[in-house]
Amino acid sequence: GDEMGLGKTVQTIAFLSAVLGKTATTEDRWRSFPLAEADCRQALLVVPLSTLGNWNQELRTWGCFKVTTCHGSTRDSAIEAMLQRDCEVVLTTYAQ
């Protein structure tokens, strides 16, 4: 089963920071959007529905990511934001 307190959230945020080229500087916080045409560094993060809000908060708090949630009524606008490179992380769930 899934064990609590193993740092999975922090490990995932650290991994995404490395993959998306984050440097933990003010440059990350003030990154301009939409991303440049050649900059296709985006990530899709799929989480359980019950943790969607927590993941959103943790990503914004610790990662300096521009996050778009893709679930329910936000689905179409999130897909559009992703296609327009107006976000770095698309957060969604496998629940309906």
N, C-alpha and C positions, 0 to 999 in steps of 0.2 A: 504494500500500500504506500500511500504518500505520507512521508514523515514530516512533521512540522519542525520548523526551526533549523533547517539545514542550510539556509542561505540561498535557496534556489532563485529567489527574486533578485538578490544582489548579484549573484553570479551571472544571471541572464542580462541584467543591466550593464554589467562590466563587459560582457561579451559583445553586446550591441554597441557599446561605446567604442570598442576596438574596431569592429567591423565598419561602423559608420564614420570612423576617423575623428572621434571626439577627442579634444585635448584638455577639457576642463578649464578653459580660459573664457574671458568675456567674448571672444570670437564665437564660441558655441552658443552663448546666450543671445547674441545679436545677429545670428546667421540670417541672411536675407532669403526670402522665399518669393516666388517659386525658385526652386533649385535650378542652377544652370543646366542647359540641355545636356551637356556632357556628364553631369553629376547625377548618376542614377542610384546613389546609395540610399535605398529604402529597405525597410524590413516589415514583414508581416508577422505579428505575434498572436497566436491563437491560445486562448486561456479559458478555463471554466467560467460559465456565466456568473457564478457566485463570487468570483474574484475580479471581475472586469473593472469595477470601480477602484479597487485597491491597486491593481496594476496601473491604471491610468494615473492615479495619484503618485505612486512610487516612481514611474517613469518621468513625470514632470518634476518631481522633487529632486531626484538623484541623478538624472541623466541629461538634463538640459535638452531634451528631445522635443520636437514639435510633433505632437501625437494627435491622430485622428481616430475616433472610435467608429467602427463599422458594425452596427447592430441595430436592428429594428428600423425606426424612422430615420436614423442617420446613415443608413446603408448607401443610398445614392450619392449623397453629398460627400461621404468618405471616399467612395470609389472615384468620384470626380477630383477630389483633392489629391488622391494618389496619382491619378493620370496626369494632373497638372503639375506634379512635383511640388505640391504645396504642403507636404508633410514628410517626416522622416520615418515615423513608425505608424503603421496601421494596426490598431488593436481590435481584435474581434474574438468571437467565441464560436464553439461548435454547436451550441444550443440554439434552438429556434426561437 
